[in-house]
């Protein structure tokens, strides 16, 4: 009897986890989040210490794509199984102009791209199209110095530059006192839409936005 109770307790412990992972099936999601990182913030926080190539001023990076993430209306899938092959080094290297590094492109495919149900080629093409559909406000490329900025100002600039975006469809995040990312919610057809409540987590603190290198 004691053994049966232990087995029952073990099953009750693992079943919620197993059920949650069972939902993460390639192609089953509700919308996308396009995450755009302010490259200078990432470099100041960690890239410079790594001597990362994307922090070299010759690249002239402003915003870069962190990832195109499939989302549920509540939560998100990750690390899905797929029959699609992994991208080649050439394919990930071709994402460098908008993502900053081929390593990030490979990682984003493994963690998020596999969950889209797309091939790696299709996923990277969707990422490029999402990137191309968003106007990045030029004002941030012309910062005269490192500046403390309210996240709401960054959000407003994106909304002004992209009139078809919904106010609840743009979120600005901060990390370690820096403006980190602008996250834009898109339909599966890559059209602007409102973010689900668990994605709308705007930073409110005035934060540092470093000048481009």
Secondary structure, DSSP 8 states (H G I E B T S, - for coil): -HHHHHHHHHHHHHHHHHHHHHT--TT--SEEEEEEEEHHHHIIIIIHHHT-GGGSGGG--SEEEEEEEEE-SSS---S---SS----HHHHHTTHHHHS-HHHHHHHHHHTGGGGTS-HHHHHHHHHHHHHHS---GGGGG-SS-EEE-HHHHHHHHHHH-TTS-GGGEEEEEETTEEEEEEEEE-TTS-B----GGG-----S-EEE----
